[in-house]
Amino acid sequence: LFVSVASSWTRTTGYAEAFNPPAAWDFYAKALITKPLLTKSLTACGTNAFSDAICQKLLRDSNSKSSEEGKSKFDSRRLIENALTGLVWSGPIAHMWYGLLFGKLTVQIKDPIVSLVTQIILDALIFSPVTVSGYFAVRSVLEGSGFAGVKDKLKTRLVSSVLGAWKFWPAANVINFSMVPIPFRVLYLNVLSIFWSGYLTHVNSKKIATSPEA
């Protein structure tokens, strides 16, 4: 459907020679097979950046309506840090985890229903805590807060973020793990991560409430 609409748009606007959606998709699909790690990492980089841009715009619009000071400035550094997190963490860890999940961990399960349920449970219990922890760790390093920042974020935000992941990803993964071909499952994850990364970057940007020492 997307390819058909895009093809129609290029024909009517005169950009058909400059952009060919089917050819672009064929190139991307081939890259997923020939260079899966690099392709998935770059995709995560792009979706993280897009997600953060949307999140910042929504927050700026919301703040401008409730504050007399008007819109806050767009934080380009935050967007770059979120994009880098996708490049060095979110994309690579998803690639490696999916290879393990659909390989050694569940390949021997013959019943498709049992296999699907097992994959969803393993993804929730193992991948969600690991990927959320890594996200906060990478963001803390990029922000310059170091080990102390990692420790504080994991202490104050990890549990609530993992609980949020358990509300979002199991339902989404029913479709991903049962209907999407394996080479494209990280792409499906990356597309939905536009929404999920927006939530994480919002949680990450909140100031940590510190309690006074006794």
PyMOL commands that place a pseudoatom at each C-alpha (Angstrom):
pseudoatom trace, name=CA, resn=LEU, resi=1, chain=A, elem=C, hetatm=0, pos=[0.000, 0.000, 0.000]
pseudoatom trace, name=CA, resn=PHE, resi=2, chain=A, elem=C, hetatm=0, pos=[2.761, 2.448, 0.970]
pseudoatom trace, name=CA, resn=VAL, resi=3, chain=A, elem=C, hetatm=0, pos=[4.701, 1.667, -2.194]
pseudoatom trace, name=CA, resn=SER, resi=4, chain=A, elem=C, hetatm=0, pos=[1.582, 2.129, -4.352]
pseudoatom trace, name=CA, resn=VAL, resi=5, chain=A, elem=C, hetatm=0, pos=[0.726, 5.494, -2.789]
pseudoatom trace, name=CA, resn=ALA, resi=6, chain=A, elem=C, hetatm=0, pos=[4.332, 6.687, -2.993]
pseudoatom trace, name=CA, resn=SER, resi=7, chain=A, elem=C, hetatm=0, pos=[4.601, 5.600, -6.620]
pseudoatom trace, name=CA, resn=SER, resi=8, chain=A, elem=C, hetatm=0, pos=[1.418, 7.499, -7.492]
pseudoatom trace, name=CA, resn=TRP, resi=9, chain=A, elem=C, hetatm=0, pos=[2.734, 10.594, -5.710]
pseudoatom trace, name=CA, resn=THR, resi=10, chain=A, elem=C, hetatm=0, pos=[6.032, 10.542, -7.584]
pseudoatom trace, name=CA, resn=ARG, resi=11, chain=A, elem=C, hetatm=0, pos=[4.262, 10.229, -10.930]
pseudoatom trace, name=CA, resn=THR, resi=12, chain=A, elem=C, hetatm=0, pos=[1.882, 13.125, -10.266]
pseudoatom trace, name=CA, resn=THR, resi=13, chain=A, elem=C, hetatm=0, pos=[4.516, 15.420, -8.788]
pseudoatom trace, name=CA, resn=GLY, resi=14, chain=A, elem=C, hetatm=0, pos=[7.223, 14.775, -11.340]
pseudoatom trace, name=CA, resn=TYR, resi=15, chain=A, elem=C, hetatm=0, pos=[9.686, 13.155, -8.955]
pseudoatom trace, name=CA, resn=ALA, resi=16, chain=A, elem=C, hetatm=0, pos=[9.428, 9.679, -10.454]
pseudoatom trace, name=CA, resn=GLU, resi=17, chain=A, elem=C, hetatm=0, pos=[12.899, 9.866, -11.946]
pseudoatom trace, name=CA, resn=ALA, resi=18, chain=A, elem=C, hetatm=0, pos=[14.444, 11.096, -8.713]
pseudoatom trace, name=CA, resn=PHE, resi=19, chain=A, elem=C, hetatm=0, pos=[12.778, 8.606, -6.389]
pseudoatom trace, name=CA, resn=ASN, resi=20, chain=A, elem=C, hetatm=0, pos=[11.514, 5.131, -7.145]
pseudoatom trace, name=CA, resn=PRO, resi=21, chain=A, elem=C, hetatm=0, pos=[9.808, 3.623, -4.059]
pseudoatom trace, name=CA, resn=PRO, resi=22, chain=A, elem=C, hetatm=0, pos=[9.837, -0.012, -5.265]
pseudoatom trace, name=CA, resn=ALA, resi=23, chain=A, elem=C, hetatm=0, pos=[13.520, 0.248, -6.156]
pseudoatom trace, name=CA, resn=ALA, resi=24, chain=A, elem=C, hetatm=0, pos=[14.274, 1.932, -2.827]
pseudoatom trace, name=CA, resn=TRP, resi=25, chain=A, elem=C, hetatm=0, pos=[12.456, -0.812, -0.952]
pseudoatom trace, name=CA, resn=ASP, resi=26, chain=A, elem=C, hetatm=0, pos=[14.260, -3.513, -2.956]
pseudoatom trace, name=CA, resn=PHE, resi=27, chain=A, elem=C, hetatm=0, pos=[17.574, -1.859, -2.081]
pseudoatom trace, name=CA, resn=TYR, resi=28, chain=A, elem=C, hetatm=0, pos=[16.639, -1.706, 1.617]
pseudoatom trace, name=CA, resn=ALA, resi=29, chain=A, elem=C, hetatm=0, pos=[15.352, -5.295, 1.686]
pseudoatom trace, name=CA, resn=LYS, resi=30, chain=A, elem=C, hetatm=0, pos=[18.571, -6.488, 0.044]
pseudoatom trace, name=CA, resn=ALA, resi=31, chain=A, elem=C, hetatm=0, pos=[20.624, -4.538, 2.585]
pseudoatom trace, name=CA, resn=LEU, resi=32, chain=A, elem=C, hetatm=0, pos=[18.709, -6.232, 5.414]
pseudoatom trace, name=CA, resn=ILE, resi=33, chain=A, elem=C, hetatm=0, pos=[19.878, -9.582, 4.056]
pseudoatom trace, name=CA, resn=THR, resi=34, chain=A, elem=C, hetatm=0, pos=[23.439, -8.705, 3.018]
pseudoatom trace, name=CA, resn=LYS, resi=35, chain=A, elem=C, hetatm=0, pos=[24.337, -6.223, 5.785]
pseudoatom trace, name=CA, resn=PRO, resi=36, chain=A, elem=C, hetatm=0, pos=[21.737, -6.818, 8.519]
pseudoatom trace, name=CA, resn=LEU, resi=37, chain=A, elem=C, hetatm=0, pos=[23.583, -5.333, 11.498]
pseudoatom trace, name=CA, resn=LEU, resi=38, chain=A, elem=C, hetatm=0, pos=[24.555, -2.092, 9.759]
pseudoatom trace, name=CA, resn=THR, resi=39, chain=A, elem=C, hetatm=0, pos=[21.130, -1.670, 8.154]
pseudoatom trace, name=CA, resn=LYS, resi=40, chain=A, elem=C, hetatm=0, pos=[19.223, -2.271, 11.382]
pseudoatom trace, name=CA, resn=SER, resi=41, chain=A, elem=C, hetatm=0, pos=[21.551, 0.033, 13.324]
pseudoatom trace, name=CA, resn=LEU, resi=42, chain=A, elem=C, hetatm=0, pos=[21.121, 2.864, 10.818]
pseudoatom trace, name=CA, resn=THR, resi=43, chain=A, elem=C, hetatm=0, pos=[17.358, 2.308, 10.814]
pseudoatom trace, name=CA, resn=ALA, resi=44, chain=A, elem=C, hetatm=0, pos=[17.252, 2.519, 14.612]
pseudoatom trace, name=CA, resn=CYS, resi=45, chain=A, elem=C, hetatm=0, pos=[19.345, 5.683, 14.407]
pseudoatom trace, name=CA, resn=GLY, resi=46, chain=A, elem=C, hetatm=0, pos=[16.810, 7.275, 12.070]
pseudoatom trace, name=CA, resn=THR, resi=47, chain=A, elem=C, hetatm=0, pos=[13.687, 6.163, 13.924]
pseudoatom trace, name=CA, resn=ASN, resi=48, chain=A, elem=C, hetatm=0, pos=[15.135, 7.291, 17.269]
pseudoatom trace, name=CA, resn=ALA, resi=49, chain=A, elem=C, hetatm=0, pos=[15.894, 10.727, 15.831]
pseudoatom trace, name=CA, resn=PHE, resi=50, chain=A, elem=C, hetatm=0, pos=[12.431, 10.992, 14.271]
pseudoatom trace, name=CA, resn=SER, resi=51, chain=A, elem=C, hetatm=0, pos=[10.797, 9.884, 17.508]
pseudoatom trace, name=CA, resn=ASP, resi=52, chain=A, elem=C, hetatm=0, pos=[12.709, 12.423, 19.581]
pseudoatom trace, name=CA, resn=ALA, resi=53, chain=A, elem=C, hetatm=0, pos=[11.865, 15.231, 17.166]
pseudoatom trace, name=CA, resn=ILE, resi=54, chain=A, elem=C, hetatm=0, pos=[8.148, 14.418, 17.428]
pseudoatom trace, name=CA, resn=CYS, resi=55, chain=A, elem=C, hetatm=0, pos=[8.364, 14.140, 21.216]
pseudoatom trace, name=CA, resn=GLN, resi=56, chain=A, elem=C, hetatm=0, pos=[10.084, 17.505, 21.549]
pseudoatom trace, name=CA, resn=LYS, resi=57, chain=A, elem=C, hetatm=0, pos=[7.562, 19.178, 19.251]
pseudoatom trace, name=CA, resn=LEU, resi=58, chain=A, elem=C, hetatm=0, pos=[4.608, 17.800, 21.209]
pseudoatom trace, name=CA, resn=LEU, resi=59, chain=A, elem=C, hetatm=0, pos=[6.145, 18.895, 24.504]
pseudoatom trace, name=CA, resn=ARG, resi=60, chain=A, elem=C, hetatm=0, pos=[6.991, 22.348, 23.143]
pseudoatom trace, name=CA, resn=ASP, resi=61, chain=A, elem=C, hetatm=0, pos=[3.449, 22.822, 21.856]
pseudoatom trace, name=CA, resn=SER, resi=62, chain=A, elem=C, hetatm=0, pos=[2.017, 21.635, 25.168]
pseudoatom trace, name=CA, resn=ASN, resi=63, chain=A, elem=C, hetatm=0, pos=[4.306, 23.885, 27.204]
pseudoatom trace, name=CA, resn=SER, resi=64, chain=A, elem=C, hetatm=0, pos=[3.549, 26.909, 25.027]
pseudoatom trace, name=CA, resn=LYS, resi=65, chain=A, elem=C, hetatm=0, pos=[-0.144, 26.571, 25.826]
pseudoatom trace, name=CA, resn=SER, resi=66, chain=A, elem=C, hetatm=0, pos=[0.398, 26.252, 29.583]
pseudoatom trace, name=CA, resn=SER, resi=67, chain=A, elem=C, hetatm=0, pos=[3.281, 28.687, 30.034]
pseudoatom trace, name=CA, resn=GLU, resi=68, chain=A, elem=C, hetatm=0, pos=[3.534, 32.402, 29.437]
pseudoatom trace, name=CA, resn=GLU, resi=69, chain=A, elem=C, hetatm=0, pos=[7.188, 32.016, 28.497]
pseudoatom trace, name=CA, resn=GLY, resi=70, chain=A, elem=C, hetatm=0, pos=[6.259, 30.404, 25.196]
pseudoatom trace, name=CA, resn=LYS, resi=71, chain=A, elem=C, hetatm=0, pos=[7.928, 27.498, 23.459]
pseudoatom trace, name=CA, resn=SER, resi=72, chain=A, elem=C, hetatm=0, pos=[11.198, 26.123, 24.753]
pseudoatom trace, name=CA, resn=LYS, resi=73, chain=A, elem=C, hetatm=0, pos=[14.097, 25.814, 22.336]
pseudoatom trace, name=CA, resn=PHE, resi=74, chain=A, elem=C, hetatm=0, pos=[14.501, 22.662, 20.298]
pseudoatom trace, name=CA, resn=ASP, resi=75, chain=A, elem=C, hetatm=0, pos=[17.234, 20.511, 21.895]
pseudoatom trace, name=CA, resn=SER, resi=76, chain=A, elem=C, hetatm=0, pos=[19.308, 19.363, 18.931]
pseudoatom trace, name=CA, resn=ARG, resi=77, chain=A, elem=C, hetatm=0, pos=[21.895, 17.727, 21.186]
pseudoatom trace, name=CA, resn=ARG, resi=78, chain=A, elem=C, hetatm=0, pos=[19.212, 15.536, 22.737]
pseudoatom trace, name=CA, resn=LEU, resi=79, chain=A, elem=C, hetatm=0, pos=[18.089, 14.457, 19.280]
pseudoatom trace, name=CA, resn=ILE, resi=80, chain=A, elem=C, hetatm=0, pos=[21.655, 13.577, 18.265]
pseudoatom trace, name=CA, resn=GLU, resi=81, chain=A, elem=C, hetatm=0, pos=[22.207, 11.632, 21.493]
pseudoatom trace, name=CA, resn=ASN, resi=82, chain=A, elem=C, hetatm=0, pos=[18.997, 9.698, 20.947]
pseudoatom trace, name=CA, resn=ALA, resi=83, chain=A, elem=C, hetatm=0, pos=[20.000, 8.942, 17.355]
pseudoatom trace, name=CA, resn=LEU, resi=84, chain=A, elem=C, hetatm=0, pos=[23.429, 7.724, 18.480]
pseudoatom trace, name=CA, resn=THR, resi=85, chain=A, elem=C, hetatm=0, pos=[21.777, 5.519, 21.083]
pseudoatom trace, name=CA, resn=GLY, resi=86, chain=A, elem=C, hetatm=0, pos=[19.803, 3.857, 18.325]
pseudoatom trace, name=CA, resn=LEU, resi=87, chain=A, elem=C, hetatm=0, pos=[22.949, 3.425, 16.246]
pseudoatom trace, name=CA, resn=VAL, resi=88, chain=A, elem=C, hetatm=0, pos=[25.222, 1.933, 18.911]
pseudoatom trace, name=CA, resn=TRP, resi=89, chain=A, elem=C, hetatm=0, pos=[22.696, 0.218, 21.174]
pseudoatom trace, name=CA, resn=SER, resi=90, chain=A, elem=C, hetatm=0, pos=[19.057, -0.212, 20.108]
pseudoatom trace, name=CA, resn=GLY, resi=91, chain=A, elem=C, hetatm=0, pos=[19.756, -1.481, 16.584]
pseudoatom trace, name=CA, resn=PRO, resi=92, chain=A, elem=C, hetatm=0, pos=[22.659, -3.825, 17.424]
pseudoatom trace, name=CA, resn=ILE, resi=93, chain=A, elem=C, hetatm=0, pos=[21.058, -5.324, 20.554]
pseudoatom trace, name=CA, resn=ALA, resi=94, chain=A, elem=C, hetatm=0, pos=[17.768, -5.983, 18.735]
pseudoatom trace, name=CA, resn=HIS, resi=95, chain=A, elem=C, hetatm=0, pos=[19.659, -7.661, 15.876]
pseudoatom trace, name=CA, resn=MET, resi=96, chain=A, elem=C, hetatm=0, pos=[21.600, -9.924, 18.231]
pseudoatom trace, name=CA, resn=TRP, resi=97, chain=A, elem=C, hetatm=0, pos=[18.633, -10.703, 20.472]
pseudoatom trace, name=CA, resn=TYR, resi=98, chain=A, elem=C, hetatm=0, pos=[16.315, -11.641, 17.616]
pseudoatom trace, name=CA, resn=GLY, resi=99, chain=A, elem=C, hetatm=0, pos=[18.988, -13.911, 16.193]
pseudoatom trace, name=CA, resn=LEU, resi=100, chain=A, elem=C, hetatm=0, pos=[19.178, -15.684, 19.541]
pseudoatom trace, name=CA, resn=LEU, resi=101, chain=A, elem=C, hetatm=0, pos=[15.437, -15.659, 20.247]
pseudoatom trace, name=CA, resn=PHE, resi=102, chain=A, elem=C, hetatm=0, pos=[14.379, -17.156, 16.919]
pseudoatom trace, name=CA, resn=GLY, resi=103, chain=A, elem=C, hetatm=0, pos=[17.463, -19.362, 16.799]
pseudoatom trace, name=CA, resn=LYS, resi=104, chain=A, elem=C, hetatm=0, pos=[18.868, -21.353, 19.698]
pseudoatom trace, name=CA, resn=LEU, resi=105, chain=A, elem=C, hetatm=0, pos=[16.207, -20.389, 22.238]
pseudoatom trace, name=CA, resn=THR, resi=106, chain=A, elem=C, hetatm=0, pos=[13.072, -21.469, 20.377]
pseudoatom trace, name=CA, resn=VAL, resi=107, chain=A, elem=C, hetatm=0, pos=[14.024, -23.123, 17.074]
pseudoatom trace, name=CA, resn=GLN, resi=108, chain=A, elem=C, hetatm=0, pos=[13.433, -26.599, 18.548]
pseudoatom trace, name=CA, resn=ILE, resi=109, chain=A, elem=C, hetatm=0, pos=[9.833, -25.824, 19.537]
pseudoatom trace, name=CA, resn=LYS, resi=110, chain=A, elem=C, hetatm=0, pos=[7.604, -27.345, 16.877]
pseudoatom trace, name=CA, resn=ASP, resi=111, chain=A, elem=C, hetatm=0, pos=[4.191, -26.166, 18.049]
pseudoatom trace, name=CA, resn=PRO, resi=112, chain=A, elem=C, hetatm=0, pos=[3.657, -22.630, 16.621]
pseudoatom trace, name=CA, resn=ILE, resi=113, chain=A, elem=C, hetatm=0, pos=[1.447, -21.481, 19.503]
pseudoatom trace, name=CA, resn=VAL, resi=114, chain=A, elem=C, hetatm=0, pos=[3.867, -22.713, 22.168]
pseudoatom trace, name=CA, resn=SER, resi=115, chain=A, elem=C, hetatm=0, pos=[6.733, -21.157, 20.224]
pseudoatom trace, name=CA, resn=LEU, resi=116, chain=A, elem=C, hetatm=0, pos=[4.954, -17.794, 19.978]
pseudoatom trace, name=CA, resn=VAL, resi=117, chain=A, elem=C, hetatm=0, pos=[4.035, -17.693, 23.666]
pseudoatom trace, name=CA, resn=THR, resi=118, chain=A, elem=C, hetatm=0, pos=[7.574, -18.697, 24.658]
pseudoatom trace, name=CA, resn=GLN, resi=119, chain=A, elem=C, hetatm=0, pos=[9.098, -15.996, 22.448]
pseudoatom trace, name=CA, resn=ILE, resi=120, chain=A, elem=C, hetatm=0, pos=[6.831, -13.304, 23.865]
pseudoatom trace, name=CA, resn=ILE, resi=121, chain=A, elem=C, hetatm=0, pos=[7.581, -14.337, 27.459]
pseudoatom trace, name=CA, resn=LEU, resi=122, chain=A, elem=C, hetatm=0, pos=[11.346, -14.504, 26.878]
pseudoatom trace, name=CA, resn=ASP, resi=123, chain=A, elem=C, hetatm=0, pos=[11.303, -11.143, 25.107]
pseudoatom trace, name=CA, resn=ALA, resi=124, chain=A, elem=C, hetatm=0, pos=[9.472, -9.544, 28.027]
pseudoatom trace, name=CA, resn=LEU, resi=125, chain=A, elem=C, hetatm=0, pos=[11.552, -11.126, 30.798]
pseudoatom trace, name=CA, resn=ILE, resi=126, chain=A, elem=C, hetatm=0, pos=[14.992, -10.839, 29.184]
pseudoatom trace, name=CA, resn=PHE, resi=127, chain=A, elem=C, hetatm=0, pos=[15.070, -8.333, 26.349]
pseudoatom trace, name=CA, resn=SER, resi=128, chain=A, elem=C, hetatm=0, pos=[12.915, -5.576, 27.854]
pseudoatom trace, name=CA, resn=PRO, resi=129, chain=A, elem=C, hetatm=0, pos=[14.999, -5.126, 31.058]
pseudoatom trace, name=CA, resn=VAL, resi=130, chain=A, elem=C, hetatm=0, pos=[18.272, -5.410, 29.130]
pseudoatom trace, name=CA, resn=THR, resi=131, chain=A, elem=C, hetatm=0, pos=[17.418, -2.997, 26.338]
pseudoatom trace, name=CA, resn=VAL, resi=132, chain=A, elem=C, hetatm=0, pos=[15.850, -0.417, 28.681]
pseudoatom trace, name=CA, resn=SER, resi=133, chain=A, elem=C, hetatm=0, pos=[18.847, -0.596, 31.037]
pseudoatom trace, name=CA, resn=GLY, resi=134, chain=A, elem=C, hetatm=0, pos=[21.228, -0.185, 28.116]
pseudoatom trace, name=CA, resn=TYR, resi=135, chain=A, elem=C, hetatm=0, pos=[19.239, 2.745, 26.764]
pseudoatom trace, name=CA, resn=PHE, resi=136, chain=A, elem=C, hetatm=0, pos=[19.535, 4.675, 30.028]
pseudoatom trace, name=CA, resn=ALA, resi=137, chain=A, elem=C, hetatm=0, pos=[23.201, 3.717, 30.353]
pseudoatom trace, name=CA, resn=VAL, resi=138, chain=A, elem=C, hetatm=0, pos=[24.124, 4.917, 26.857]
pseudoatom trace, name=CA, resn=ARG, resi=139, chain=A, elem=C, hetatm=0, pos=[22.125, 8.120, 27.245]
pseudoatom trace, name=CA, resn=SER, resi=140, chain=A, elem=C, hetatm=0, pos=[23.849, 8.845, 30.570]
pseudoatom trace, name=CA, resn=VAL, resi=141, chain=A, elem=C, hetatm=0, pos=[27.289, 8.360, 29.016]
pseudoatom trace, name=CA, resn=LEU, resi=142, chain=A, elem=C, hetatm=0, pos=[26.442, 10.606, 26.072]
pseudoatom trace, name=CA, resn=GLU, resi=143, chain=A, elem=C, hetatm=0, pos=[25.046, 13.251, 28.422]
pseudoatom trace, name=CA, resn=GLY, resi=144, chain=A, elem=C, hetatm=0, pos=[28.284, 13.194, 30.430]
pseudoatom trace, name=CA, resn=SER, resi=145, chain=A, elem=C, hetatm=0, pos=[26.805, 12.073, 33.753]
pseudoatom trace, name=CA, resn=GLY, resi=146, chain=A, elem=C, hetatm=0, pos=[28.882, 8.890, 33.744]
pseudoatom trace, name=CA, resn=PHE, resi=147, chain=A, elem=C, hetatm=0, pos=[28.435, 5.970, 36.118]
pseudoatom trace, name=CA, resn=ALA, resi=148, chain=A, elem=C, hetatm=0, pos=[26.635, 8.089, 38.700]
pseudoatom trace, name=CA, resn=GLY, resi=149, chain=A, elem=C, hetatm=0, pos=[24.054, 9.087, 36.106]
pseudoatom trace, name=CA, resn=VAL, resi=150, chain=A, elem=C, hetatm=0, pos=[23.598, 5.481, 35.016]
pseudoatom trace, name=CA, resn=LYS, resi=151, chain=A, elem=C, hetatm=0, pos=[23.101, 4.386, 38.624]
pseudoatom trace, name=CA, resn=ASP, resi=152, chain=A, elem=C, hetatm=0, pos=[20.579, 7.125, 39.367]
pseudoatom trace, name=CA, resn=LYS, resi=153, chain=A, elem=C, hetatm=0, pos=[18.540, 6.511, 36.227]
pseudoatom trace, name=CA, resn=LEU, resi=154, chain=A, elem=C, hetatm=0, pos=[18.404, 2.765, 36.737]
pseudoatom trace, name=CA, resn=LYS, resi=155, chain=A, elem=C, hetatm=0, pos=[17.385, 3.272, 40.365]
pseudoatom trace, name=CA, resn=THR, resi=156, chain=A, elem=C, hetatm=0, pos=[14.615, 5.771, 39.645]
pseudoatom trace, name=CA, resn=ARG, resi=157, chain=A, elem=C, hetatm=0, pos=[13.360, 4.846, 36.149]
pseudoatom trace, name=CA, resn=LEU, resi=158, chain=A, elem=C, hetatm=0, pos=[14.137, 1.245, 35.262]
pseudoatom trace, name=CA, resn=VAL, resi=159, chain=A, elem=C, hetatm=0, pos=[11.223, -0.477, 36.986]
pseudoatom trace, name=CA, resn=SER, resi=160, chain=A, elem=C, hetatm=0, pos=[8.541, 1.904, 35.719]
pseudoatom trace, name=CA, resn=SER, resi=161, chain=A, elem=C, hetatm=0, pos=[9.984, 1.807, 32.184]
pseudoatom trace, name=CA, resn=VAL, resi=162, chain=A, elem=C, hetatm=0, pos=[10.102, -1.995, 32.086]
pseudoatom trace, name=CA, resn=LEU, resi=163, chain=A, elem=C, hetatm=0, pos=[6.512, -2.127, 33.345]
pseudoatom trace, name=CA, resn=GLY, resi=164, chain=A, elem=C, hetatm=0, pos=[5.643, 0.268, 30.535]
pseudoatom trace, name=CA, resn=ALA, resi=165, chain=A, elem=C, hetatm=0, pos=[7.381, -2.032, 28.054]
pseudoatom trace, name=CA, resn=TRP, resi=166, chain=A, elem=C, hetatm=0, pos=[5.321, -4.972, 29.313]
pseudoatom trace, name=CA, resn=LYS, resi=167, chain=A, elem=C, hetatm=0, pos=[2.157, -3.019, 28.565]
pseudoatom trace, name=CA, resn=PHE, resi=168, chain=A, elem=C, hetatm=0, pos=[3.258, -2.134, 25.033]
pseudoatom trace, name=CA, resn=TRP, resi=169, chain=A, elem=C, hetatm=0, pos=[5.466, -4.804, 23.469]
pseudoatom trace, name=CA, resn=PRO, resi=170, chain=A, elem=C, hetatm=0, pos=[3.778, -8.182, 24.147]
pseudoatom trace, name=CA, resn=ALA, resi=171, chain=A, elem=C, hetatm=0, pos=[0.672, -7.202, 22.171]
pseudoatom trace, name=CA, resn=ALA, resi=172, chain=A, elem=C, hetatm=0, pos=[2.804, -5.701, 19.391]
pseudoatom trace, name=CA, resn=ASN, resi=173, chain=A, elem=C, hetatm=0, pos=[4.982, -8.801, 19.289]
pseudoatom trace, name=CA, resn=VAL, resi=174, chain=A, elem=C, hetatm=0, pos=[2.040, -11.107, 18.697]
pseudoatom trace, name=CA, resn=ILE, resi=175, chain=A, elem=C, hetatm=0, pos=[1.909, -9.652, 15.180]
pseudoatom trace, name=CA, resn=ASN, resi=176, chain=A, elem=C, hetatm=0, pos=[5.664, -9.347, 14.795]
pseudoatom trace, name=CA, resn=PHE, resi=177, chain=A, elem=C, hetatm=0, pos=[6.545, -12.883, 15.869]
pseudoatom trace, name=CA, resn=SER, resi=178, chain=A, elem=C, hetatm=0, pos=[3.690, -14.614, 14.059]
pseudoatom trace, name=CA, resn=MET, resi=179, chain=A, elem=C, hetatm=0, pos=[3.220, -12.691, 10.802]
pseudoatom trace, name=CA, resn=VAL, resi=180, chain=A, elem=C, hetatm=0, pos=[6.367, -10.715, 9.932]
pseudoatom trace, name=CA, resn=PRO, resi=181, chain=A, elem=C, hetatm=0, pos=[9.218, -12.574, 8.128]
pseudoatom trace, name=CA, resn=ILE, resi=182, chain=A, elem=C, hetatm=0, pos=[12.281, -12.914, 10.363]
pseudoatom trace, name=CA, resn=PRO, resi=183, chain=A, elem=C, hetatm=0, pos=[14.574, -10.565, 8.350]
pseudoatom trace, name=CA, resn=PHE, resi=184, chain=A, elem=C, hetatm=0, pos=[12.013, -7.751, 8.745]
pseudoatom trace, name=CA, resn=ARG, resi=185, chain=A, elem=C, hetatm=0, pos=[11.131, -8.196, 12.429]
pseudoatom trace, name=CA, resn=VAL, resi=186, chain=A, elem=C, hetatm=0, pos=[13.683, -5.665, 13.649]
pseudoatom trace, name=CA, resn=LEU, resi=187, chain=A, elem=C, hetatm=0, pos=[12.307, -3.223, 11.071]
pseudoatom trace, name=CA, resn=TYR, resi=188, chain=A, elem=C, hetatm=0, pos=[8.814, -3.753, 12.526]
pseudoatom trace, name=CA, resn=LEU, resi=189, chain=A, elem=C, hetatm=0, pos=[10.275, -3.160, 15.993]
pseudoatom trace, name=CA, resn=ASN, resi=190, chain=A, elem=C, hetatm=0, pos=[12.034, -0.006, 14.788]
pseudoatom trace, name=CA, resn=VAL, resi=191, chain=A, elem=C, hetatm=0, pos=[8.830, 1.418, 13.297]
pseudoatom trace, name=CA, resn=LEU, resi=192, chain=A, elem=C, hetatm=0, pos=[6.885, 0.843, 16.533]
pseudoatom trace, name=CA, resn=SER, resi=193, chain=A, elem=C, hetatm=0, pos=[9.870, 2.201, 18.438]
pseudoatom trace, name=CA, resn=ILE, resi=194, chain=A, elem=C, hetatm=0, pos=[8.980, 5.621, 17.045]
pseudoatom trace, name=CA, resn=PHE, resi=195, chain=A, elem=C, hetatm=0, pos=[6.291, 5.596, 19.734]
pseudoatom trace, name=CA, resn=TRP, resi=196, chain=A, elem=C, hetatm=0, pos=[8.243, 3.629, 22.344]
pseudoatom trace, name=CA, resn=SER, resi=197, chain=A, elem=C, hetatm=0, pos=[11.443, 5.675, 21.982]
pseudoatom trace, name=CA, resn=GLY, resi=198, chain=A, elem=C, hetatm=0, pos=[9.379, 8.821, 22.357]
pseudoatom trace, name=CA, resn=TYR, resi=199, chain=A, elem=C, hetatm=0, pos=[8.229, 7.518, 25.722]
pseudoatom trace, name=CA, resn=LEU, resi=200, chain=A, elem=C, hetatm=0, pos=[11.758, 6.528, 26.774]
pseudoatom trace, name=CA, resn=THR, resi=201, chain=A, elem=C, hetatm=0, pos=[13.344, 9.808, 25.727]
pseudoatom trace, name=CA, resn=HIS, resi=202, chain=A, elem=C, hetatm=0, pos=[10.625, 11.652, 27.654]
pseudoatom trace, name=CA, resn=VAL, resi=203, chain=A, elem=C, hetatm=0, pos=[11.319, 9.538, 30.755]
pseudoatom trace, name=CA, resn=ASN, resi=204, chain=A, elem=C, hetatm=0, pos=[15.071, 10.009, 30.297]
pseudoatom trace, name=CA, resn=SER, resi=205, chain=A, elem=C, hetatm=0, pos=[14.728, 13.801, 30.069]
pseudoatom trace, name=CA, resn=LYS, resi=206, chain=A, elem=C, hetatm=0, pos=[12.869, 14.092, 33.380]
pseudoatom trace, name=CA, resn=LYS, resi=207, chain=A, elem=C, hetatm=0, pos=[14.887, 15.438, 36.246]
pseudoatom trace, name=CA, resn=ILE, resi=208, chain=A, elem=C, hetatm=0, pos=[15.668, 12.914, 38.970]
pseudoatom trace, name=CA, resn=ALA, resi=209, chain=A, elem=C, hetatm=0, pos=[14.001, 13.756, 42.244]
pseudoatom trace, name=CA, resn=THR, resi=210, chain=A, elem=C, hetatm=0, pos=[16.567, 13.511, 44.999]
pseudoatom trace, name=CA, resn=SER, resi=211, chain=A, elem=C, hetatm=0, pos=[15.612, 13.018, 48.603]
pseudoatom trace, name=CA, resn=PRO, resi=212, chain=A, elem=C, hetatm=0, pos=[17.535, 14.839, 51.352]
pseudoatom trace, name=CA, resn=GLU, resi=213, chain=A, elem=C, hetatm=0, pos=[20.110, 12.770, 53.171]
pseudoatom trace, name=CA, resn=ALA, resi=214, chain=A, elem=C, hetatm=0, pos=[19.333, 11.752, 56.724]
for i in range(1, 214): cmd.bond("trace and resi %d" % i, "trace and resi %d" % (i + 1))
show_as sticks, trace
zoom trace
